[in-house]
Structures are given as C-alpha cells and as structure tokens.
Amino acid sequence: MAKSREYLQSGGQEVWLVFPDNRLIIVTTPESRLMFVSGEVVSTQKVLLGFNVAVDELLA
C-alpha cells in the first residue's frame, strides 16, 4: 500500500495491487480504492478506460 501511495503522489493516475494468494486485486486512484475478488471483473478507473478483465483470468 505504501508503494501505491508513492506512485500516486509521484503523478501516477492508477495503481493495481495484485494479491494472487488471496485472489484479490485492489485498484487505487488519487480519489478512490476499489477491491475486486474472485468471480468479479476488474475495470480500469482512469487509465485505458474500457479495459476490464476477470480476476480469475488475470490470476490464472
């Protein structure tokens, strides 16, 4: 989480934190933090708008 804050403070618009053991992806932006779990579809919030992928597919 600290590294994602560092990226955002340095001007990054969106950071994806991937936790394969927990089958969890957290997408952070300067304004929000969203969590996606197995069975859900992750979608971008600011960068590459319209891109999405199933958590299970990404962690396969």
N, C-alpha and C positions, 0 to 999 in steps of 0.2 A: 504494500500500500504506500509505503514511503517513496518508493521509486516512481510510482504512478503520479504522486503529488509533484515530485521533482520534474517529471516530463511535462505536466500541465503548467507548472509555474514557469517553465522554460519556453512556453508558447505552443506546446502540443495541444491539439484540439480534442483528441480522443485516445484513450488507452484501454486495451483489452488485457485483462489479467486472467490467465487460464490455469485452472487447478484440476489437472486430469484425474488425480486420485479421488477427488470429491465430485467429479463430473459437474463442475461449476465454472462459469465464466462471468466475470464482472466487467462491465463496460463503464468507464468513468469519463466524464467531460468536466469542464470547469463548473458547470451548473448542476450536474446530477451523477448519480451512481446507480446503475441497474444491475440486478443479478439474474442470471439465466441458468437453469438446471436441466438435467437430463429430461428429454421429452419436449423441450421448448426450442424455439428458433431465435437465435441471436441476430439482431439487426443493428446496423451502424446508426449512430445518432447524429454525427456531424460530418464525417469523412466518408467518401464513396457512398453517398446517400442511395438507398435502394439495395445495397448489398445485404444479404442475410444468409445464414447457414444454420442448420440444425446442430444443436450442442452435441448430440450423439455422433453426427457425421464428422464434426470437427475433432472430436476426441477419439475417433476410431483408430 
